[in-house]
Amino acid sequence: MTGVQFGVAGLESTIVCMLRKEKFKSFGLTRKNIVKAIIETIGCFLPYICYVFASGQFDGFHPFHIAITDEVIASGITAPISS
């Protein structure tokens, strides 16, 4: 599930860069080996996605869900935004 969270974070960064018309090159990202990187990412991530679906662990897409342990929530460190 963490991979999905990082993916959403990466998508968010991409959208912000596009809206601000910034170049990815200014962050050190280049197009060198981009096809190889995409293929290897799909090759590593696709089996995991298939496993999650096949094992019945998928309970819906929650893009804003953050995995926080019950102990942290019970300690009172976190607070809802509305309070």
MOPAC internal coordinates of N, CA, C and O (Angstrom, degrees):
PM7 1SCF
backbone

  N    0.0000 0     0.00 0     0.00 0    0    0    0
  C    1.4384 1     0.00 0     0.00 0    1    0    0
  C    1.5247 1   111.14 1     0.00 0    2    1    0
  O    1.2310 1   121.32 1   151.68 1    3    2    1
  N    1.3095 1   115.09 1   -28.32 1    3    2    1
  C    1.4555 1   118.99 1   179.99 1    5    3    2
  C    1.5156 1   111.12 1   -63.72 1    6    5    3
  O    1.2310 1   121.00 1   144.33 1    7    6    5
  N    1.3322 1   115.70 1   -35.67 1    7    6    5
  C    1.4691 1   119.68 1   178.52 1    9    7    6
  C    1.5187 1   111.90 1   -60.41 1   10    9    7
  O    1.2310 1   120.76 1   141.33 1   11   10    9
  N    1.3092 1   116.15 1   -38.67 1   11   10    9
  C    1.4659 1   120.32 1   178.23 1   13   11   10
  C    1.5243 1   109.74 1   -66.27 1   14   13   11
  O    1.2310 1   120.35 1   139.54 1   15   14   13
  N    1.3273 1   116.94 1   -40.46 1   15   14   13
  C    1.4620 1   120.08 1   179.59 1   17   15   14
  C    1.5306 1   111.01 1   -63.77 1   18   17   15
  O    1.2310 1   120.66 1   138.18 1   19   18   17
  N    1.3339 1   116.34 1   -41.82 1   19   18   17
  C    1.4579 1   119.12 1   176.80 1   21   19   18
  C    1.5271 1   111.03 1   -66.33 1   22   21   19
  O    1.2310 1   120.60 1   144.46 1   23   22   21
  N    1.3308 1   116.46 1   -35.54 1   23   22   21
  C    1.4586 1   120.14 1   177.17 1   25   23   22
  C    1.5105 1   112.28 1   -63.53 1   26   25   23
  O    1.2310 1   120.42 1   137.62 1   27   26   25
  N    1.3227 1   116.81 1   -42.38 1   27   26   25
  C    1.4628 1   120.91 1   178.03 1   29   27   26
  C    1.5238 1   109.96 1   -65.34 1   30   29   27
  O    1.2310 1   120.47 1   140.31 1   31   30   29
  N    1.3336 1   116.71 1   -39.69 1   31   30   29
  C    1.4649 1   120.19 1   177.90 1   33   31   30
  C    1.5287 1   110.40 1   -63.32 1   34   33   31
  O    1.2310 1   120.31 1   139.52 1   35   34   33
  N    1.3261 1   117.01 1   -40.48 1   35   34   33
  C    1.4621 1   120.72 1   177.63 1   37   35   34
  C    1.5133 1   111.85 1   -65.79 1   38   37   35
  O    1.2310 1   120.73 1   141.54 1   39   38   37
  N    1.3323 1   116.20 1   -38.46 1   39   38   37
  C    1.4594 1   120.12 1   177.33 1   41   39   38
  C    1.5212 1   110.42 1   -64.63 1   42   41   39
  O    1.2310 1   120.78 1   140.14 1   43   42   41
  N    1.3220 1   116.12 1   -39.86 1   43   42   41
  C    1.4580 1   120.14 1   178.55 1   45   43   42
  C    1.5310 1   110.47 1   -62.03 1   46   45   43
  O    1.2310 1   120.55 1   135.42 1   47   46   45
  N    1.3265 1   116.55 1   -44.58 1   47   46   45
  C    1.4666 1   120.48 1   178.79 1   49   47   46
  C    1.5237 1   111.12 1   -61.84 1   50   49   47
  O    1.2310 1   120.99 1   140.84 1   51   50   49
  N    1.3158 1   115.71 1   -39.16 1   51   50   49
  C    1.4633 1   120.37 1   178.81 1   53   51   50
  C    1.5218 1   110.71 1   -63.51 1   54   53   51
  O    1.2310 1   120.26 1   135.08 1   55   54   53
  N    1.3217 1   117.11 1   -44.92 1   55   54   53
  C    1.4699 1   121.07 1  -179.71 1   57   55   54
  C    1.5267 1   110.36 1   -63.15 1   58   57   55
  O    1.2310 1   120.37 1   136.99 1   59   58   57
  N    1.3390 1   116.89 1   -43.01 1   59   58   57
  C    1.4631 1   120.16 1   179.25 1   61   59   58
  C    1.5199 1   110.40 1   -62.06 1   62   61   59
  O    1.2310 1   119.77 1   136.51 1   63   62   61
  N    1.3219 1   118.05 1   -43.49 1   63   62   61
  C    1.4669 1   120.98 1   178.66 1   65   63   62
  C    1.5303 1   111.10 1   -62.24 1   66   65   63
  O    1.2310 1   120.72 1   141.12 1   67   66   65
  N    1.3243 1   116.23 1   -38.88 1   67   66   65
  C    1.4653 1   119.23 1  -179.84 1   69   67   66
  C    1.5239 1   110.74 1   -68.86 1   70   69   67
  O    1.2310 1   120.31 1   138.89 1   71   70   69
  N    1.3320 1   117.01 1   -41.11 1   71   70   69
  C    1.4638 1   120.05 1  -179.72 1   73   71   70
  C    1.5268 1   111.70 1   -67.30 1   74   73   71
  O    1.2310 1   120.49 1   143.08 1   75   74   73
  N    1.3115 1   116.67 1   -36.92 1   75   74   73
  C    1.4643 1   120.70 1   179.68 1   77   75   74
  C    1.5270 1   112.45 1   -85.07 1   78   77   75
  O    1.2310 1   120.91 1   176.17 1   79   78   77
  N    1.3256 1   115.86 1    -3.83 1   79   78   77
  C    1.4690 1   123.45 1  -179.62 1   81   79   78
  C    1.5333 1   111.52 1    57.42 1   82   81   79
  O    1.2310 1   121.76 1  -140.55 1   83   82   81
  N    1.3430 1   114.25 1    39.45 1   83   82   81
  C    1.4574 1   120.13 1   175.58 1   85   83   82
  C    1.5215 1   108.84 1   -89.85 1   86   85   83
  O    1.2310 1   120.35 1   -25.99 1   87   86   85
  N    1.2933 1   116.94 1   154.01 1   87   86   85
  C    1.4534 1   121.34 1   178.77 1   89   87   86
  C    1.5190 1   109.26 1   -96.67 1   90   89   87
  O    1.2310 1   121.33 1   -41.55 1   91   90   89
  N    1.3329 1   115.06 1   138.45 1   91   90   89
  C    1.4563 1   120.08 1   179.14 1   93   91   90
  C    1.5227 1   111.21 1   -64.56 1   94   93   91
  O    1.2310 1   120.72 1   155.61 1   95   94   93
  N    1.3067 1   116.22 1   -24.39 1   95   94   93
  C    1.4533 1   120.74 1   179.93 1   97   95   94
  C    1.5272 1   111.28 1   -62.90 1   98   97   95
  O    1.2310 1   120.21 1   150.59 1   99   98   97
  N    1.3223 1   117.20 1   -29.41 1   99   98   97
  C    1.4666 1   119.98 1   178.50 1  101   99   98
  C    1.5307 1   111.79 1   -67.80 1  102  101   99
  O    1.2310 1   120.07 1   163.00 1  103  102  101
  N    1.3389 1   117.46 1   -17.00 1  103  102  101
  C    1.4546 1   122.34 1   177.33 1  105  103  102
  C    1.5261 1   111.74 1   -99.69 1  106  105  103
  O    1.2310 1   120.52 1  -174.82 1  107  106  105
  N    1.3366 1   116.62 1     5.18 1  107  106  105
  C    1.4538 1   120.99 1   178.45 1  109  107  106
  C    1.5200 1   114.14 1    91.26 1  110  109  107
  O    1.2310 1   119.81 1  -173.84 1  111  110  109
  N    1.3244 1   117.96 1     6.16 1  111  110  109
  C    1.4629 1   121.19 1   179.17 1  113  111  110
  C    1.5275 1   109.79 1   -91.13 1  114  113  111
  O    1.2310 1   121.06 1   -46.42 1  115  114  113
  N    1.3104 1   115.58 1   133.58 1  115  114  113
  C    1.4593 1   120.62 1   178.34 1  117  115  114
  C    1.5225 1   109.69 1  -126.00 1  118  117  115
  O    1.2310 1   120.56 1    -7.04 1  119  118  117
  N    1.3131 1   116.54 1   172.96 1  119  118  117
  C    1.4634 1   121.17 1   179.16 1  121  119  118
  C    1.5155 1   112.62 1   -91.29 1  122  121  119
  O    1.2310 1   120.59 1  -177.16 1  123  122  121
  N    1.3032 1   116.47 1     2.84 1  123  122  121
  C    1.4586 1   120.51 1  -179.73 1  125  123  122
  C    1.5304 1   109.18 1   -64.94 1  126  125  123
  O    1.2310 1   120.66 1   -53.51 1  127  126  125
  N    1.3126 1   116.34 1   126.49 1  127  126  125
  C    1.4755 1   123.70 1   179.38 1  129  127  126
  C    1.5269 1   113.57 1    62.70 1  130  129  127
  O    1.2310 1   119.55 1  -152.93 1  131  130  129
  N    1.3205 1   118.46 1    27.07 1  131  130  129
  C    1.4611 1   120.74 1  -177.17 1  133  131  130
  C    1.5334 1   111.85 1   -66.43 1  134  133  131
  O    1.2310 1   120.21 1   140.69 1  135  134  133
  N    1.3285 1   117.20 1   -39.31 1  135  134  133
  C    1.4670 1   120.44 1  -179.38 1  137  135  134
  C    1.5236 1   109.63 1   -65.43 1  138  137  135
  O    1.2310 1   120.51 1   136.10 1  139  138  137
  N    1.3089 1   116.64 1   -43.90 1  139  138  137
  C    1.4654 1   121.28 1   178.76 1  141  139  138
  C    1.5298 1   110.14 1   -61.10 1  142  141  139
  O    1.2310 1   119.88 1   136.95 1  143  142  141
  N    1.3153 1   117.84 1   -43.05 1  143  142  141
  C    1.4637 1   121.74 1  -179.82 1  145  143  142
  C    1.5284 1   111.46 1   -64.07 1  146  145  143
  O    1.2310 1   120.28 1   138.68 1  147  146  145
  N    1.3190 1   117.07 1   -41.32 1  147  146  145
  C    1.4736 1   120.61 1   179.58 1  149  147  146
  C    1.5194 1   110.64 1   -65.97 1  150  149  147
  O    1.2310 1   120.18 1   135.63 1  151  150  149
  N    1.3170 1   117.25 1   -44.37 1  151  150  149
  C    1.4689 1   120.96 1  -179.71 1  153  151  150
  C    1.5269 1   110.80 1   -63.74 1  154  153  151
  O    1.2310 1   120.14 1   136.52 1  155  154  153
  N    1.3243 1   117.34 1   -43.48 1  155  154  153
  C    1.4612 1   120.00 1   179.41 1  157  155  154
  C    1.5232 1   111.79 1   -67.07 1  158  157  155
  O    1.2310 1   120.06 1   144.27 1  159  158  157
  N    1.3251 1   117.49 1   -35.73 1  159  158  157
  C    1.4612 1   120.65 1   177.59 1  161  159  158
  C    1.5197 1   110.58 1   -65.10 1  162  161  159
  O    1.2310 1   120.43 1   134.93 1  163  162  161
  N    1.3190 1   116.79 1   -45.07 1  163  162  161
  C    1.4639 1   120.71 1   178.10 1  165  163  162
  C    1.5248 1   110.02 1   -63.82 1  166  165  163
  O    1.2310 1   120.63 1   139.09 1  167  166  165
  N    1.3246 1   116.40 1   -40.91 1  167  166  165
  C    1.4672 1   120.83 1   179.78 1  169  167  166
  C    1.5200 1   113.25 1   -62.75 1  170  169  167
  O    1.2310 1   120.37 1   147.85 1  171  170  169
  N    1.3186 1   116.91 1   -32.15 1  171  170  169
  C    1.4685 1   120.32 1   179.34 1  173  171  170
  C    1.5218 1   112.20 1   -86.61 1  174  173  171
  O    1.2310 1   120.05 1   144.21 1  175  174  173
  N    1.3062 1   117.51 1   -35.79 1  175  174  173
  C    1.4591 1   121.49 1  -172.08 1  177  175  174
  C    1.5271 1   112.95 1   -86.87 1  178  177  175
  O    1.2310 1   119.84 1   146.32 1  179  178  177
  N    1.3187 1   117.91 1   -33.68 1  179  178  177
  C    1.4615 1   121.62 1  -177.13 1  181  179  178
  C    1.5306 1   112.67 1   -61.38 1  182  181  179
  O    1.2310 1   118.69 1   135.49 1  183  182  181
  N    1.3311 1   120.10 1   -44.51 1  183  182  181
  C    1.4655 1   118.49 1   177.02 1  185  183  182
  C    1.5293 1   113.15 1   -60.24 1  186  185  183
  O    1.2310 1   120.40 1   144.27 1  187  186  185
  N    1.3231 1   116.84 1   -35.73 1  187  186  185
  C    1.4680 1   120.04 1   178.15 1  189  187  186
  C    1.5277 1   110.76 1   -65.14 1  190  189  187
  O    1.2310 1   120.50 1   135.68 1  191  190  189
  N    1.3184 1   116.64 1   -44.32 1  191  190  189
  C    1.4663 1   120.42 1   178.44 1  193  191  190
  C    1.5250 1   110.27 1   -60.79 1  194  193  191
  O    1.2310 1   120.41 1   135.90 1  195  194  193
  N    1.3315 1   116.82 1   -44.10 1  195  194  193
  C    1.4718 1   120.44 1   178.15 1  197  195  194
  C    1.5221 1   110.92 1   -61.02 1  198  197  195
  O    1.2310 1   120.34 1   138.78 1  199  198  197
  N    1.3257 1   116.95 1   -41.22 1  199  198  197
  C    1.4607 1   121.27 1   179.30 1  201  199  198
  C    1.5322 1   111.07 1   -62.66 1  202  201  199
  O    1.2310 1   120.07 1   135.72 1  203  202  201
  N    1.3213 1   117.47 1   -44.28 1  203  202  201
  C    1.4660 1   121.38 1  -179.31 1  205  203  202
  C    1.5270 1   110.53 1   -61.01 1  206  205  203
  O    1.2310 1   120.58 1   136.06 1  207  206  205
  N    1.3308 1   116.49 1   -43.94 1  207  206  205
  C    1.4669 1   119.54 1   178.73 1  209  207  206
  C    1.5182 1   111.43 1   -67.72 1  210  209  207
  O    1.2310 1   120.02 1   135.68 1  211  210  209
  N    1.3357 1   117.56 1   -44.32 1  211  210  209
  C    1.4659 1   121.68 1  -176.43 1  213  211  210
  C    1.5249 1   111.93 1   -66.75 1  214  213  211
  O    1.2310 1   119.97 1   146.47 1  215  214  213
  N    1.3201 1   117.67 1   -33.53 1  215  214  213
  C    1.4624 1   120.60 1  -178.28 1  217  215  214
  C    1.5313 1   112.65 1   -85.71 1  218  217  215
  O    1.2310 1   120.03 1   174.71 1  219  218  217
  N    1.3230 1   117.56 1    -5.29 1  219  218  217
  C    1.4572 1   121.05 1   177.67 1  221  219  218
  C    1.5198 1   114.23 1    79.63 1  222  221  219
  O    1.2310 1   119.99 1  -162.68 1  223  222  221
  N    1.3213 1   117.63 1    17.32 1  223  222  221
  C    1.4635 1   121.24 1  -179.01 1  225  223  222
  C    1.5216 1   112.66 1   -83.31 1  226  225  223
  O    1.2310 1   119.66 1   168.17 1  227  226  225
  N    1.3157 1   118.25 1   -11.83 1  227  226  225
  C    1.4672 1   121.14 1  -178.07 1  229  227  226
  C    1.5222 1   108.96 1   -77.53 1  230  229  227
  O    1.2310 1   120.46 1   -57.09 1  231  230  229
  N    1.3302 1   116.72 1   122.91 1  231  230  229
  C    1.4628 1   120.70 1  -179.76 1  233  231  230
  C    1.5209 1   112.08 1  -121.96 1  234  233  231
  O    1.2310 1   120.33 1  -156.58 1  235  234  233
  N    1.3166 1   116.98 1    23.42 1  235  234  233
  C    1.4557 1   121.43 1   178.67 1  237  235  234
  C    1.5119 1   111.24 1   115.03 1  238  237  235
  O    1.2310 1   120.98 1   -15.96 1  239  238  237
  N    1.3112 1   115.72 1   164.04 1  239  238  237
  C    1.4617 1   121.76 1  -179.06 1  241  239  238
  C    1.5164 1   108.86 1   -95.20 1  242  241  239
  O    1.2310 1   120.28 1   -60.05 1  243  242  241
  N    1.3199 1   117.07 1   119.95 1  243  242  241
  C    1.4556 1   122.72 1  -179.04 1  245  243  242
  C    1.5284 1   108.37 1  -124.80 1  246  245  243
  O    1.2310 1   119.58 1   -94.90 1  247  246  245
  N    1.3258 1   118.40 1    85.10 1  247  246  245
  C    1.4633 1   119.71 1  -173.74 1  249  247  246
  C    1.5199 1   114.19 1   -66.41 1  250  249  247
  O    1.2310 1   119.36 1   157.41 1  251  250  249
  N    1.3111 1   118.82 1   -22.59 1  251  250  249
  C    1.4598 1   120.51 1  -178.66 1  253  251  250
  C    1.5239 1   112.38 1  -104.99 1  254  253  251
  O    1.2310 1   120.16 1  -171.31 1  255  254  253
  N    1.3278 1   117.30 1     8.69 1  255  254  253
  C    1.4556 1   121.57 1   178.22 1  257  255  254
  C    1.5218 1   109.04 1   -79.71 1  258  257  255
  O    1.2310 1   120.69 1   -51.51 1  259  258  257
  N    1.3070 1   116.28 1   128.49 1  259  258  257
  C    1.4618 1   121.48 1   178.44 1  261  259  258
  C    1.5248 1   107.12 1  -112.88 1  262  261  259
  O    1.2310 1   121.16 1   -51.62 1  263  262  261
  N    1.3074 1   115.38 1   128.38 1  263  262  261
  C    1.4607 1   119.79 1  -179.08 1  265  263  262
  C    1.5254 1   109.66 1   -76.31 1  266  265  263
  O    1.2310 1   120.71 1   -77.53 1  267  266  265
  N    1.3192 1   116.25 1   102.47 1  267  266  265
  C    1.4650 1   122.64 1   177.29 1  269  267  266
  C    1.5218 1   107.02 1  -120.03 1  270  269  267
  O    1.2310 1   120.64 1   -46.19 1  271  270  269
  N    1.3155 1   116.38 1   133.81 1  271  270  269
  C    1.4581 1   119.75 1  -178.15 1  273  271  270
  C    1.5217 1   110.60 1   -66.38 1  274  273  271
  O    1.2310 1   121.49 1   -24.60 1  275  274  273
  N    1.3276 1   114.76 1   155.40 1  275  274  273
  C    1.4679 1   120.64 1  -179.07 1  277  275  274
  C    1.5259 1   111.61 1   -62.04 1  278  277  275
  O    1.2310 1   120.25 1   148.37 1  279  278  277
  N    1.3434 1   117.13 1   -31.63 1  279  278  277
  C    1.4609 1   120.29 1  -179.59 1  281  279  278
  C    1.5300 1   111.14 1   -65.08 1  282  281  279
  O    1.2310 1   120.29 1   140.40 1  283  282  281
  N    1.3258 1   117.06 1   -39.60 1  283  282  281
  C    1.4657 1   121.06 1   179.53 1  285  283  282
  C    1.5195 1   110.08 1   -67.06 1  286  285  283
  O    1.2310 1   120.24 1   137.00 1  287  286  285
  N    1.3119 1   117.14 1   -43.00 1  287  286  285
  C    1.4653 1   120.64 1   179.32 1  289  287  286
  C    1.5279 1   110.21 1   -64.24 1  290  289  287
  O    1.2310 1   119.96 1   137.65 1  291  290  289
  N    1.3356 1   117.69 1   -42.35 1  291  290  289
  C    1.4648 1   121.71 1  -179.15 1  293  291  290
  C    1.5243 1   112.52 1   -67.86 1  294  293  291
  O    1.2310 1   119.90 1   154.94 1  295  294  293
  N    1.3368 1   117.80 1   -25.06 1  295  294  293
  C    1.4598 1   120.51 1  -177.52 1  297  295  294
  C    1.5259 1   112.63 1   -72.00 1  298  297  295
  O    1.2310 1   120.42 1   161.67 1  299  298  297
  N    1.3321 1   116.81 1   -18.33 1  299  298  297
  C    1.4586 1   119.69 1   177.94 1  301  299  298
  C    1.5255 1   113.79 1    90.30 1  302  301  299
  O    1.2310 1   120.35 1  -175.77 1  303  302  301
  N    1.3370 1   116.93 1     4.23 1  303  302  301
  C    1.4679 1   119.80 1   179.37 1  305  303  302
  C    1.5227 1   110.25 1   -65.32 1  306  305  303
  O    1.2310 1   120.71 1   138.38 1  307  306  305
  N    1.3108 1   116.25 1   -41.62 1  307  306  305
  C    1.4505 1   120.40 1  -179.44 1  309  307  306
  C    1.5198 1   109.84 1   -85.70 1  310  309  307
  O    1.2310 1   120.85 1   -30.32 1  311  310  309
  N    1.3205 1   115.98 1   149.68 1  311  310  309
  C    1.4608 1   120.71 1   178.16 1  313  311  310
  C    1.5211 1   108.45 1  -140.34 1  314  313  311
  O    1.2310 1   120.05 1   -34.89 1  315  314  313
  N    1.3021 1   117.50 1   145.11 1  315  314  313
  C    1.4612 1   119.45 1   176.76 1  317  315  314
  C    1.5325 1   111.24 1   -64.80 1  318  317  315
  O    1.2310 1   120.85 1   -27.80 1  319  318  317
  N    1.3014 1   115.99 1   152.20 1  319  318  317
  C    1.4660 1   120.87 1  -178.83 1  321  319  318
  C    1.5337 1   110.87 1   -65.60 1  322  321  319
  O    1.2310 1   120.28 1   147.78 1  323  322  321
  N    1.3164 1   117.07 1   -32.22 1  323  322  321
  C    1.4623 1   120.09 1  -174.87 1  325  323  322
  C    1.5276 1   113.58 1   -72.73 1  326  325  323
  O    1.2310 1   119.33 1   166.50 1  327  326  325
  N    1.3296 1   118.88 1   -13.50 1  327  326  325
  C    1.4688 1   118.56 1  -177.64 1  329  327  326
  C    1.5069 1   113.74 1   -95.85 1  330  329  327
  O    1.2310 1   120.10 1   180.00 1  331  330  329

